[in-house]
Structure formats: C-alpha cells, structure tokens
Amino acid sequence: MVQRFDLAIVGGSFAGLACARSAALRGLKVVVLDAKPDPGARVRTTGIIVKEASDEFDLPAGLMRKVRGVRLYAPDDRALDLSAPGYFFQATDMPGLMHWMADEAARAGATLVYGKKFESGLEYERGVALGDIHAGFLIGADGARSRVAEAFGLGVNRRFLAGLEIECEPLAAVDGRFLHCFADSKLAPGYIAWMVPGVNATQIGLAASRPQRPDLGGLLRRLKAHFDIRDIRVTSRRSGLIPSGGVVHCLGARRVMLVGDAAGMVSPVTGGGIHTALHFGRRAAMLVADHLGDRGIHPVVAMTREAPRYRAKLLLRRLMDLGPPNALINAALMTAPMRRLAQRLYFHSRGEKSESFEAWCKAFEQEPDAKPHLKLLT
Ligand SMILES: Cc1cc2nc3c(=O)[nH]c(=O)nc-3n(C[C@H](O)[C@H](O)[C@H](O)COP(=O)(O)OP(=O)(O)OC[C@H]3O[C@@H](n4cnc5c(N)ncnc54)[C@H](O)[C@@H]3O)c2cc1C
C-alpha cells in the first residue's frame, strides 16, 4: 500500500537527521530511509565538531569532549602548538550522538526507517515515488557516493580523500589537551594523520588523496616510536570517502535535492563536513517547507545560491594533492608564514598573534572568573 509523505529523506546521518527534525517541526510529514541497521551503526567519521557548529546547534555536552589546542608534528617530529583564545573542537561519542539526533527527529514527528536501502526512484509532476513511498519532495543526504544523485542524474562527487581510523581504549600517554596532527606525505599523501583524545577513547587515523592510500601500519609504527603506546586495544575501525572536489555541479531537479556530503559540501582542505551537513540539512528543510507550503523560492535555486564556493580551498587542495616531499614539510612547517597558514586553517582568523598554548593556559589561571574551565584542561 502506498504511503504518502511531504518529504522523503534518504540518509539518516548529520544532514538527513538535521533536515528531518527541522522539517517535521515545520509541520511536514517526513520519512527518513537509511540502509544501516540502526542510527549508531557503521560510523564512518572521526566526528570532530568545530566550535561554529557547536555554537549553532544545541548538541548534548555529555556526548562530547572539548579539545582546545592543536599540536602539529612535522615528519621529523618537531611540533608546533596552536590555539586561539575562546576556541575549541569537540570530540564526540559518535554512535551516541547519532542515536540522540535520531531520537530528536522522531520526537519532532519524523518517521525513521533503518535497514532500508534506496536503490531507485521516479520523479513525476507532483513528487517522487520510491517504491511504495511517495513524497512531494526528496532530499538525498546519502553521503559521498550518493545513490540518489546517480538515480536522478544529478551532480556526483568525483574527487575524494580516503580516510581510515581505529578507535581504541584511552591511551594515557596522549596529552588530552590537543588534537595531535601529523603532516607526513609518505603516510598520508595529500592530507594528514591524527590522534584524537576522544570521549572515553583515543582515535588514531589518517587520510590520503585518492588514488593514493593511507598507511595506517606506518602511522602506528611512527607513533609507537615516540609515544608510550605499545599496548593499543582496538575497539572499532572506521573508514570512508571524503569528497574533496567541492560542491557538485547540479544540486537538484524539480522534486529532488542533494545536501551534505552527497552535494560535496565538505571543506576541500580540512575534509570537515559535519558543520555544513548540519547547517545545510536544516536549511534544506526550511526551503522545502517554504516551497511546498507557501510557494516560496525553489529549494534548488536557493541552495545553489547559498552553497559554499570553496574557491581558495580548492586551489589549496590542488597543492596538497601534489603531496609535498617530507623534506620540504620539515623545512617549511616551523616558519612564520606556515604557522600563520596553519593557524588560519585550524582556527580561521582567530588568535593570529599566536600566543603559545602554555601562555594561554596561564592566562586562564590568572583570571578568577575563568577558573572553572581549567577543570576541562586537565
Ligand atoms: C574517516 C573520516 C573522518 C572524518 N572526520 C571528520 C571530522 O572529524 N569532522 C568533520 O567535520 N567531518 C569529518 N568527516 C566528514 C564527515 O564525516 C561528513 O562530512 C559528514 O558525515 C557528512 O554527513 P552526511 O549526513 O552528509 O553524510 P554521511 O554522514 O555520510 O551519512 C550518509 C547516510 O546515508 C546512508 N546511506 C548511504 N547510501 C544509502 C542508500 N542507498 N540508501 C539508504 N541510506 C543510505 C548511510 O548509511 C549514512 O547514514 C570525516 C569523514 C571520514 C570518511
């Protein structure tokens, strides 16, 4: 029997669930279809959330852990500490966060169907048909290799980073104040490797520009030589593709629109896409609700106007894809211009006077009002 909805969403992750919650709150009858068996299954991301996303969305603090500094290592192991007063990243309990987002979308009234893979659909004058589900509009929030994009002839991602990560029991030897990032063209050509003091876990991973491959074994050997981490107990593994070619050329059709990774809304430099997935997922809901309910501007026209352009970042990505030799990284990383560039990439324009992390922590100690936050730094 045909089930009718105003909005069908393929993909129940950051973009799809943000879209579903917002659309349901705006009065649309919404269904989300996802291939994974439950919201917390098949995690494919490190899950670091930038402060801007944490400011814009009310996500539960209990599922996150603030990390205030970045320690960036050259291939020869010299390290650069970066921070910006007031800024932080949030490491997350990803399965927990996905369950929370799914619960929020369901509480708003959306119907969530897990274990249902989208294969094909048909667009007609007044909507789309996905088997026995018919909807006035379809959002493809189904990630880097979007089946919705393929099925409806929309733009597809063509350039990728390949990411690989292990999650292990917390490693005491890892300084929990920092995201530890490793620039190394041999291990992670075109990108970096990382070690994240996460929520009750340490995450170790790396990515490489395709078709090159990240060398996780090599990374672990390098880490074991420099940190006291011989006894790694792996609890899970994650891997996935990160679009790195910018927003796709065609975001939608009459009754279909892509959002999040499916639309290529990922920073080509940092590979970060959670903030854009949340932001444009919610924005897609507003646009579809306005269009279906109030004859507002067509969602695809508005989204094409608003989607990030990434012009400078795409240029930088081309340089990174060349995989500068490690000798060059060693020579350049500690110089003032590179430090400024790293500061800008990690912290945007903040903290350009590049106060040292230690000096910044001391400043905290001298301000009585700031003392409670110190607990988070230890
Ligand atoms: C290894 C790795 C590490 C990363 N680390 C970070 C990070 O730390 N911070 C950051 O900001 N970004 C990071 N990213 C990028 C970030 O994960 C993505 O930008 C973000 O998850 C995009 O969210 P999304 O909802 O658009 O898509 P996704 O999170 O990819 O979700 C797509 C959903 O669609 C479902 N789906 C796919 N195909 C179908 C189908 N045919 N039918 C039904 N359902 C389907 C999937 O099951 C999935 O739930 C990382 C990516 C990788 C691969």
Ligand as a Chemical Component Dictionary entry (heavy atoms), coordinates in Angstrom:
data_LIG
# 
_chem_comp.id                   LIG 
_chem_comp.type                 NON-POLYMER 
_chem_comp.pdbx_formal_charge   0 
_chem_comp.three_letter_code    LIG 
# 
loop_
_chem_comp_atom.comp_id 
_chem_comp_atom.atom_id 
_chem_comp_atom.alt_atom_id 
_chem_comp_atom.type_symbol 
_chem_comp_atom.charge 
_chem_comp_atom.model_Cartn_x 
_chem_comp_atom.model_Cartn_y 
_chem_comp_atom.model_Cartn_z 
_chem_comp_atom.pdbx_ordinal 
LIG C1  C1  C 0 37.376 8.864  8.098  1  
LIG C2  C2  C 0 36.600 10.169 8.104  2  
LIG C3  C3  C 0 36.798 11.073 9.127  3  
LIG C4  C4  C 0 36.093 12.280 9.134  4  
LIG N1  N1  N 0 36.263 13.141 10.175 5  
LIG C5  C5  C 0 35.549 14.299 10.226 6  
LIG C6  C6  C 0 35.654 15.153 11.341 7  
LIG O1  O1  O 0 36.348 14.851 12.311 8  
LIG N2  N2  N 0 34.944 16.309 11.344 9  
LIG C7  C7  C 0 34.137 16.667 10.282 10 
LIG O2  O2  O 0 33.516 17.755 10.320 11 
LIG N3  N3  N 0 33.994 15.858 9.214  12 
LIG C8  C8  C 0 34.661 14.673 9.170  13 
LIG N4  N4  N 0 34.489 13.812 8.115  14 
LIG C9  C9  C 0 33.478 14.165 7.111  15 
LIG C10 C10 C 0 32.091 13.935 7.729  16 
LIG O3  O3  O 0 32.015 12.660 8.277  17 
LIG C11 C11 C 0 31.000 14.091 6.698  18 
LIG O4  O4  O 0 31.163 15.344 6.048  19 
LIG C12 C12 C 0 29.606 14.003 7.332  20 
LIG O5  O5  O 0 29.426 12.763 7.946  21 
LIG C13 C13 C 0 28.554 14.244 6.269  22 
LIG O6  O6  O 0 27.292 13.948 6.779  23 
LIG P1  P1  P 0 26.125 13.490 5.796  24 
LIG O7  O7  O 0 24.911 13.358 6.637  25 
LIG O8  O8  O 0 26.072 14.372 4.601  26 
LIG O9  O9  O 0 26.579 12.080 5.216  27 
LIG P2  P2  P 0 27.010 10.737 5.959  28 
LIG O10 O10 O 0 27.413 11.012 7.356  29 
LIG O11 O11 O 0 27.984 10.061 5.057  30 
LIG O12 O12 O 0 25.675 9.875  6.019  31 
LIG C14 C14 C 0 25.096 9.297  4.887  32 
LIG C15 C15 C 0 23.996 8.360  5.366  33 
LIG O13 O13 O 0 23.307 7.849  4.226  34 
LIG C16 C16 C 0 23.114 6.452  4.388  35 
LIG N5  N5  N 0 23.045 5.879  3.033  36 
LIG C17 C17 C 0 24.014 5.858  2.082  37 
LIG N6  N6  N 0 23.563 5.277  0.965  38 
LIG C18 C18 C 0 22.265 4.917  1.195  39 
LIG C19 C19 C 0 21.251 4.291  0.413  40 
LIG N7  N7  N 0 21.462 3.916  -0.875 41 
LIG N8  N8  N 0 20.033 4.088  0.972  42 
LIG C20 C20 C 0 19.792 4.462  2.255  43 
LIG N9  N9  N 0 20.735 5.062  3.043  44 
LIG C21 C21 C 0 21.930 5.300  2.519  45 
LIG C22 C22 C 0 24.311 5.981  5.192  46 
LIG O14 O14 O 0 24.022 4.781  5.898  47 
LIG C23 C23 C 0 24.538 7.155  6.134  48 
LIG O15 O15 O 0 23.818 7.023  7.336  49 
LIG C24 C24 C 0 35.180 12.582 8.082  50 
LIG C25 C25 C 0 34.957 11.649 7.069  51 
LIG C26 C26 C 0 35.663 10.441 7.093  52 
LIG C27 C27 C 0 35.391 9.442  5.986  53 
# 
loop_
_chem_comp_bond.comp_id 
_chem_comp_bond.atom_id_1 
_chem_comp_bond.atom_id_2 
_chem_comp_bond.value_order 
_chem_comp_bond.pdbx_ordinal 
LIG C1  C2  SING 1  
LIG C2  C3  SING 2  
LIG C2  C26 DOUB 3  
LIG C3  C4  DOUB 4  
LIG C4  N1  SING 5  
LIG C4  C24 SING 6  
LIG N1  C5  DOUB 7  
LIG C5  C6  SING 8  
LIG C5  C8  SING 9  
LIG C6  O1  DOUB 10 
LIG C6  N2  SING 11 
LIG N2  C7  SING 12 
LIG C7  O2  DOUB 13 
LIG C7  N3  SING 14 
LIG N3  C8  DOUB 15 
LIG C8  N4  SING 16 
LIG N4  C9  SING 17 
LIG N4  C24 SING 18 
LIG C9  C10 SING 19 
LIG C10 O3  SING 20 
LIG C10 C11 SING 21 
LIG C11 O4  SING 22 
LIG C11 C12 SING 23 
LIG C12 O5  SING 24 
LIG C12 C13 SING 25 
LIG C13 O6  SING 26 
LIG O6  P1  SING 27 
LIG P1  O7  DOUB 28 
LIG P1  O8  SING 29 
LIG P1  O9  SING 30 
LIG O9  P2  SING 31 
LIG P2  O10 DOUB 32 
LIG P2  O11 SING 33 
LIG P2  O12 SING 34 
LIG O12 C14 SING 35 
LIG C14 C15 SING 36 
LIG C15 O13 SING 37 
LIG C15 C23 SING 38 
LIG O13 C16 SING 39 
LIG C16 N5  SING 40 
LIG C16 C22 SING 41 
LIG N5  C17 SING 42 
LIG N5  C21 SING 43 
LIG C17 N6  DOUB 44 
LIG N6  C18 SING 45 
LIG C18 C19 SING 46 
LIG C18 C21 DOUB 47 
LIG C19 N7  SING 48 
LIG C19 N8  DOUB 49 
LIG N8  C20 SING 50 
LIG C20 N9  DOUB 51 
LIG N9  C21 SING 52 
LIG C22 O14 SING 53 
LIG C22 C23 SING 54 
LIG C23 O15 SING 55 
LIG C24 C25 DOUB 56 
LIG C25 C26 SING 57 
LIG C26 C27 SING 58 
# 
